[in-house]
Amino acid sequence: MSMGLHNTETDIETLFQQSLLEVSTIEYLDYGTYRSEESSELDHHVLLFIVGGSGEILLNGQMLQLSRKHALLLLPGMKAVINSMHQPNLKLYRVSFELYRQSESTSSYRGYEKERSFPVQGQIAIHQYGLYSKLIKLIYDNHHSLDVAMKLQQSIYMYAILRMLLKEAQSVITIDTWNAFEQSVRYMQDAYHTDITLDKLADLAGLNPSYYSTLFKQKMDKSPIEYLTGLRMNRAKELLLLSQDKIRNVAREVGYKDEFYFSRRFKAQYGVAPSVYLKHHHSNVASLSYACTDHLYTLGIVPYAARIDKGPTSITDRVSEPLESSQSWDIWRQKLIRAKPDMIMCKENISLQARNNIGDIAPIIVIPWMQKDIFYHLQEIAQLVDKEQAAKEWRERHEQRVELARKKVGAATGSKSVVIFTFTANGLRIYGARNMGHVFYRSLQMHPPEKLQRQIDKHDIGTGLVWVAASAEEIGDYEADYLLLIAKSEQEARAGMKQLQATEAWLRHPAVKSGRVFFMSFNRWLIYAPDSIDRQLEEAVALLSGSGGKQLI
């Protein structure tokens, strides 16, 4: 929706020299829950700068995506509705400002009128995100200051932001151009194994080949041919690592008809032939899931670049290039380019996004998460990084810990049953024999309620079933000696428990009547991986033996 700008740089400076700007308000909006604003006509200029998540905005009847790739400049008279229903993690700054254009100028007088227009509007692709973010933060931190000099400084910061946006738009990289460009990149990702020419890509983007190459280099940090070669070679690495297929078949799969030409290109790119590559020790691994990071740490590998959310600091503090969930794929891409990993490891839930955004950087190794259990995950990852012995040693140590834990819990409780559950907006989740339930049902061999056991029996142990849904009234269908309530905080657990206390089923529940209702931290029990399981086992033993645990009743 952005309008192309045809002014010269001199025209831009003249525009600002003949204008006055005043920041009216700046707000930081966190759409932590579903929120859809009422449609209203704007009476100010408004800048929307997204700092986290994504969402949608209905702007003058046109639906646009909100992401960190673009800023939005809205003019007085526009109607805008922000919707975060499908992406409730949206966070943004909203800056309202007044713009006044010089209407009269004499030696003794200058007159200004309120300006409702601006040379550019709507979505504007931004390429210096860090600089924009710094300027916005400076305005926000000092907005409530009564100091006149500080107010003037805010206007200067806002002038700088608008000048940058105008220069971005002056390059005629409109949202339509970016959409067409991204379509050409998706075409490469889908058709990398076919004959692809620069002319074809430029035609898809509606640009001349020379300008397309310049834009591609600016956006992707490499030329189109380097990007395409990266896609092909990394896909070849994936096939070599995971399928053990013949080099001839791998070459054809990624678009090379001549296996000898493929081998020469592969060696020129990576210094070794495909046959030798398979024997190499791949220790520089990037992890896009904390669970994968935990597995690697257990095997003695700290990834140079890794997702760190919810992980203990003993591991995450050692990651040189931390990847945070609030960061965009563009930021992750820059960090991974610096890391130069041998492979990138992830779960299925983000594998498509990973291939689309970073598939040219390194082979994307997808670990089959829901179909397999923790022990298979460790074995699979150990084979990929040549750490089978480390995996075997952890398994032996873990089994010894489990045996001691069973004896201690058995002596304290006897043969007991347990239900692990949490609250959601739609009711309860009753956890099965993986993730939250692994330690209790598999390690300590405690019993699930019969109704839950029937669901667990439908799957191979530790696979498929994470939780089953239940209403508050159905808690009585899950009778057990212990109720373990998972929540982000004890306060949240007690607030959720109030919903259950009004039901007959809760009051009749054996664990409630015997006072065996305990709180467990969601973040500590979320990760289904070896190091986390060891920590969870210790906590479970302390809770069940009476030496630890937070009792709610």
N, C-alpha and C positions, 0 to 999 in steps of 0.2 A: 504494500500500500504506500510505500515511501515514494515521494516524487523526486525524479532526477533533477539535479541542480546544474545550471549552465553558467553560473557566475564565475568570474575569475577570482583568484585569491585576493586581489585588490578589492573586488566588489564585496567580499566577505568582511574585510576589515572596515570598509566604509559603512557597511550595515551596522556593525557594532559601535563605531564611532558616533553614529547618529541615533543611537538608541540608549534608553535607560532600562535597567533591569532591577527588579526587587523580588527577592524570595519571600513568598507569603507564608507557606508552611512546608515542613518536610516531615513525613511519617514513615516509620518502619512497620510494615504490616506482615504478620506471621499467620498464614492460613493453616493453623494447626489442625482444624477440623473443617468439615465441609462448609463452604461459605459462598454465597452468590449474591452480589450486590444489586441493589435496585438501579434500574436505568435512570440516569439523570443527565441533563445537559450541562456541560462544563462551562463555568464562567471565568476560568483561568487557563493559562497554558499549564500543561501538566507533563512532567517527565516520569515515566515508570522505568525503574532500573531493577532487574531481577537478580537476586543474590543467591537464591537456592530453589531447587525443585522446578516445577513447571505447572502450567495451567492454560486457560483459554481466556480470551477477551473478545466480547462481541462489540466491535467498533463500527458505529454507523451501519449496523446490519450485517457486517462482514465478520466471520469468525476467524481469529488469528491465534496462533500458538504463542504462549509466553515461555521464554527460556533465556538463559544467560547469553545466548548468541546474539540477541537483539535488544536494543533499548526501544521504548515507544515514546514518541513525542505527540501529545494530543493538544489540539487547539480549542479555544473557546467556541462553544456551539456544538461540539461533537458529543455524541452519546456513547458511553462506554459502560459495559457490564463485565466484571471479572468473575470467572467461575473456576473454582478449584475442586469441584466435586470428585473428579477422577484422580487428581494429584494433590492430596491435602498437605503436601510438604512445601507448598509455594511460599516463598518469602521475597519481599520486594520493598524498595524505597519509592515513595510517591512524593515528588517535589512539585508544589504549585508555585507558579511565579507570574508576575505581571511584567509585560513588556510595553515600553512607551517609545513611540517613534517621534523624532524631531519633526515638527510641522512648521515652525517659523524660527528664523534666526536673524537677529540684527546685532549691531555692535553693543547694545545694552540689554538685549532680551532674547531668550530662547523659549519657545513654546513646544510642549509635547502632548501628544494624544495617545490614548490607549490603543495598542496594536493588537488585533485579533488574529492576524495571519502570521505565517513564518514560511521561509522558502522550502522547508522540508517538513514532512509530517508522517505519522504512522510508524511502522516498524523500520528500524535502521540497523543494519548489520554492524556490529562493533568488533574491533580487532585488538584494542588495547584495554582489555577488561580490567586489568590491575590498576591502570591509571584512572579510569572512570570510577572504579570502586573507591580509590583513595580520595578523590575529589568529593564524591558524594558523602563519604564518611566525615570529611572535614566540615562540610555544610551541616550535617546532622549533629555532630558533637558540639557545635558552637551556635546552633540556631536560637537557643533561648538566652543567649548573652544580650545584655542591654548596652554593651559597649558599642558606640557608633562606628569605631574603626573596625570592629569585628563584623558588624552588619555590612560594611562596605566590602570586607574581605569575602563574605559569603557571595556577594554579587560577582566578585572577580572570579571565584571558583566556578560559579554557574556560567559566566561568560566563557570560561575555558572549556567547559563541557559542551556548550552549544557550538563553539567554534570547531571542536573536534567532530561533532556530529555532522556539521555542515561539510567539513572536508571529507568525511566518510561518504556522504551522499553525493558529493561533487564528482567522485570517481564513477558515478552512474552504476554502482553496484546496488541495485534496488532489491527489494525482497523477491520480486519476480525473477531477477537474474540469479539470486542465490538459490531459489527453488530449482531453477533449471540446472544450475551448476551441480547442486546436490543430487539431482536426478541422473546426471552424467556419472557421478561417483558411484551411485547405487547400481548403475548399468555395469560399470567395471567390476563391482563386487559380485554381481550375479553372472556375468558373462566373461570372467577373467580367462576361462579356458578356450575362448574363441579368438578369432583374429579381430583385434581392436585397433583402430587407427586414431591418430590425433584429430584428423578431420571429422571422423564420426563423433568423437566426444565433443568437439567444439560445436558441431552442428546441433547436438542434443541440447547444449547450453545456450544456443543462439548467439555465439560469440565467434570472432575470427580466431583461428588457431593460435596465433602469436599471443593475443590478449588472454585466451583461455589458459595457455601455459603459464603466463605470468600470474594470473589469478590462482591457479592450482598450486603453484609454488608458495604463494602467499598464505593460502589456507592450509595446505597439507604438509608444508615444510619439505617437499620434494617434488620433482617433476612428474608428469603423468606416466612416463615410461618407467621411472624408478618405483612409483606407486604400484603400477601393474606388475612389474617384476617381483616386488615384495609380496603381493597377493599370491602370485603363482608359486613362488618358492616356499612361502610359509605354509601354504596348503600342501605342498609336496612334503615338507617336513612332518606335518601332521600325519599324512598317510604313511610315511616311513616309520614314524614312531608307534603308530597305533595299529596299522593293518599288516605290517611286515610284507607288504605286496612287493612284487618284482619291480625293479627300477623302470623297466620298459613300460609297465602299466601305469606307474605313478606319473611318468613323463607325459603320457597321453592324457591322463586324467586332468592335468593342469595346463594343457594346451600346447605341448611340444610333441610333434610327430616323430622327431628323431631323438632317441634316447641318448645318443652320444653328444649331440648338441646340448641337450638338457644337462647332462653331466658336466660339460665344459662350463656352461653358464652357472651352474650350482657351485662349482669349485671356484670360479672367478668371484662369485658373490661372497662365499663363506670360507674359502681357503682350503676346504677339504671336499673330496668326492662324496656323493650320496652314500656310497657303501661304507665309507669311513665315518660319516656323520653319525650313523646308528651306534657306533661303538664309543662315541664321545660321552664324557661325563657332563651332564647338563645341570650345573649348580646355580647359574644365575637365572632364577625363576621369579617371575612376577605373579602375584596372587591377587585376584579380584574378589575373593571371598575370605572373610576372616577364618572360616572353618578350614579352608585350604591352607591358610597361613599357619594355623595351629598344627595341622598334619606335618607341614614342612619343618616347623620348629621341633616337633617331636623327633623328627629324623635327623636333627642337627643342622638344619638349614634355616637361616633367617633371610627371607627374600629382600632383595635390595629395594624393590617397590612392592607395596602390598596394601590391601584394604585393612584399615586398622579399627573400624568402628566396633565398639563393644568388647574389644580385646583387652586383656590385662596389660598393664604398662611394662611388666617384665619382658614382654615380647614386643609390643608396639613401639616402645621407646628406641628399639634397636633398628627400626626400619628407616633407611635413609630417605626414601621417597614415599612418604605416607599418602595413601589414596583415601579420601574421605567421601562419604556418601553425599555431602552437600555440594561437592565439586562436580563440575560438568565433565562430560566426556572430552571436551577440548582441553581442559586442564589435565585430566588423566593422560591424554595423548602426549602432551608436552613432557610430562614426568616420565612416561614410559620410553619416549624417544631418548631422554637423557640416560635412563637406566640400561638401555640396550639389552633386554633380557634374551636368554636362549629360548624360553618358552613362556607363555602366559597361561595360567591355570585359572579355571572358573567353573561354576556350576551351570546347569542347563538354563536356569532362569534368566541369565544375562548373556548367554552364548551368542545369540543373534546380534544383540547390540554390540558386543565385543568384536565380532567379525566385521560389522559395518563400520566401526569407528577406529579400530586399531589392528585389523587383520593383516595390514601390510608391515607391521612392526616386528611381529614374531608369530610363530605358530600358536593357535588358540587350542589348548588342550582342555576338552570338556570332560569333567569327571561325572559319571552317571550317579547322581546323588540319591534320588528317591528310590531307584530300583535296587540299590545295594546298601549294605550296612557299613558301620564305621570301620570294621576290620577289613572289609574288601577295599574301602576307600584308601586305607593306609597302605595296603599291599599294592594297589594300583599305582599310587603316587610314588611309593618306594621304588618300584620297577622303573618308572620314568626318570628318576634322579639317581639311580644306581645306589640305593640305600636299603636293599633288602635285609641286610644283617641288622641294621639299626631298627627296622620294623620288627624283626623277630625278637630282638632283645626287649623292646618296649612291651610286646605282647606277653612275654614271659614275666616281666616285672609286674605288669598290670594284673595278670592272673593270680600272682602271689598276693597282691594287695586285695583283690576281690575275695580270695579265700579267707584271709584274715578278717576282712570286713564282715563277711557272712557269719563267721563264728561269733564276732563281737555283738552284732545285731541280734543274732539268734539267741544268744545268752540273755540279752536285755529284753527282748520282745516275744520270743517264741515265733511260731508261724503266724504271720500277720498279713492282712490285706491293706491295700492303699489305693487312694484315688488322687490323681494330680489334675488340677483344673485351673482355669483362669476365666476372667470376665471379658466379654466383648460387647459391642453395641447391640449385637443380635442374640445375646444369650451367653451360654457357657461353652467352653471347649474342654473336653475330657481327653487327656493325652494318653497315647498308646505306648508301645514298647520301644520307641526310638525317640531321639531328642530328649525331652523332659523326662520320659519314662524309662530310658535305658538303664540307668543306675538302679532304680527300684525293682523293675520287673526282670531284667536280665542279670545284672551284677549281683544284687542281693536276693534275687529269686522270691520276692514278695508277690502276693497274689492280686491280680486285678479283679474287679467285680465280674460276675458271670456275664453280664450284658456286654461289658467291654471285651472280655476274653473271646466272645463269639466274633467280634469284629477283628481282633488281632489274629485269630486263627485263619482268617481269609487270605492272609499275606505270609510270605516268607518272613521269618523272624527279623525284626529290625528294618523292614522295608515297607514302602507303600503308605502305611497308615501312620500319620502324625497325630491326628486328633479326630474326635467325633463331636458333632454339635449336640447340644442339649439345652432345654429350657430350664429356668430356675426351679420349676416344679418337679423336673425330672431328676434332680439331684438324689431323690429317694430311690431311684432305680439303680443307683451306683453305691450300694452299701459297702462300707469297708471300715477297718479299724482306725485308719488314719485318713484325714483330709489334708492335702497339701495345696495351699492356695498360691499360685504364681501371680506376681504383680510387680510393677516397676518400683513400688515403694510400699512400706507397711501402711502408710496413710491411705494409699490407693486400695490396698487389700481390705482394710477395715471399711472403707466407703462402699466397696462392692459387696462386702458381706452383709451390709444392712439390707440389701435387696433380698437376700436369701432368708434373713431372720424372720421375715413376715410370712414365710411359707410353712405349712405343716410338715412337709417333707424334710425341711432343714431341722426342725425341732426334734423329729423322730430319728434323725440319722445317728447311727451308733457312734461315729467319731465325735459328733457334737455332744452327745450325752456323756461321753467319757472324757471330754475336754482334750481331744487329740486333733486339734485344728492348728496347722502351722503355716507361717508365711515363708515363701522362698522368693528370692530376687530373680526377676525375669532375665536380666542381663547375664547373671551367673549361670543360669540353667538353659540358656538359649542355644549355645554352641554345641554341635554334635561332632566332636573331634577329640583326639586322644588326650592332650594335655588338659582340656576342659573337663573331660570325663573323670580324670584322676582327681581334679579339684572337687568335682561334684560328689564323688564317692566319699571323700573326707567329710564333706558337709553333711551328707546323708547319714553317715555313721554317728556323727556328733548329735544330730537331731534325734535319731531313733534310740540312741543309748542314753539320752538325757543329759549329755554334757554340752549341748549347744542347741541352736535353733530358736526361732522367735515364735512363741506360742500365742495364738490369737484368742483361744478359748481355754 
